[in-house]
Amino acid sequence: MAIFKSLTNHIFCSVMKKRGANALRHLDDVSKRAVSASEETLLKILHDNANTEYGRKFGFGEIDSVDEYKKRVPFSTYDDYEPYISRMIQNDEEDLITSYPVRHYALSSGSVGVPKHIPVSQATLDNYAIYGSSILFGVMDEYYRNTTGKTYKDGYCLNTIEAVPMMTENGIPKGPISGTALRPFADQLQNFMTSPSELVFPEESMDMKYMKLRFALPVRNVTCMTAAFMTALVDLMTWLESNWEDMCNDIEKGVIGEAVQVSPETRRRLESMLNPDPQRADELREEFSKGFDKIVPRIWPDFQWLGAIGTGGFSQYTLKMRQYTGKNIPYSYLNYAASESLMAVARRTGEDSFVLLPDGGFYEFIPADSDDEDTTLTIDQLEEGKDYEIVVTNLSGFYRYKIKDVIRVKGFYNEAPTVSFLYRKNQMISIAGEKTNEEALRWTIAKFQDETGVLVRDYSIYADTDSKPGRYVMLIEPDEEIPADKLPEYRDRIERLLGQANPSFGQKVNDGTLGRTKLLIMQQEAYMFYRDMMILKGVSPNQLKPVRAIDTIMKENFFFHLVEDEVE
């Protein structure tokens, strides 16, 4: 049985490495002709969708150039498509915004109002198969061949992805795209993932942190971890730090703990896959008792790589995860994506910029410092070091769609620009016109950590307009306790740094237009508890992004009740 498992795992890993190599070659080829490929992608989309209701409305069939497209087709937001999408879901109507069969509806993260249903065509799913999955294996294979002369070791993956089966009224799958993408391979996932399919496609609420680790820890040859976001992996390790003794006892006995939330039937089915393993339990106890610094390679000596989105707003969690893995494990930060489109992909390990995909959609760019928001640029007109709002025409029926992301062009890979996410335009904090964005917050926290040596696990900001004058409230969750006598100094330091990041803020504090900043120190694991609560409310863990702005009553009520200390 062990030989058979090893063989099937080897076959799976070999197939994925070959697919990864093909994906890299495809990206390299298309990036060399990115300008022409981008225009070809647009014209194909318009040709294929000329007879849709939306296409007839804006004359897709008469458009033969990028300039003509810009003249005829207006910018759009989700509200422009919602009536069409309602008809698609409720009435099974076709050829409204896309001629391509809709295979899935991606749900937005639901941070504001009711989650949006984003149509996902087969073309988009094919794009995700190449750039959202296969290319990761190619990137890691290339890294190890370049650094060691041979590929990475076969083994199993601790994958945190969960795709709760959900359907629209007309029977189309919905939820995270990964669910529909992985479903056809459900029977094969056991050849690579530590989690059985019952945990990848859960049909009931369970203690998922426990379950993912319960099936991963007994496996000695775990060689990688993957997650949509770095937060999921840090949350797993944080939970393990507090619960490793009970976990080891359960591994020793071959059971699922009595206090673990799971139905009796599912408990019996999952426990039938487990065996008592006293030897492995003792190995784990010995390592856990030494502490959690570099714990990952200590409990899994063959650990090879990690893949998760860990740049931008997730960078704090990448710093924390490095404590668990050490600095020598290669990381891939996967991609830059939204529910509407997978826009760019990491070409190499460790890079915090992503290669824009010329065949993944058509993209336009509005200079962030421009007063003319109607004029857009194409990829051949972009400049390194400049910031742009990105406008998306995707493969599933959205045209000139303003997702409100601002990106920075970091350079070029062949003809394709490499980009990094900066901030969302609709998530700025502004009390008196100072417009503080996520990039300013991220820079402030990074400099604060450099100057103080304090690792900040997570942070948020709140616009206190009830105070006179209005003021900012900064919430931080430090990795370790901060002495009370340090808090006034740290408050002043954060305010000073934020004034450097956003001079308009600094000036308004100095002249009294804004009041002095208030600093709140959050209880340990406050942000993890928030994510747990949102998962219980039905939000997919694959879509939970960091809370940067406390901009709803629900967030206020949650976070302000978990304050450990504060300084005015």
Disulfide bonds with the S-S distance in Angstrom:
none
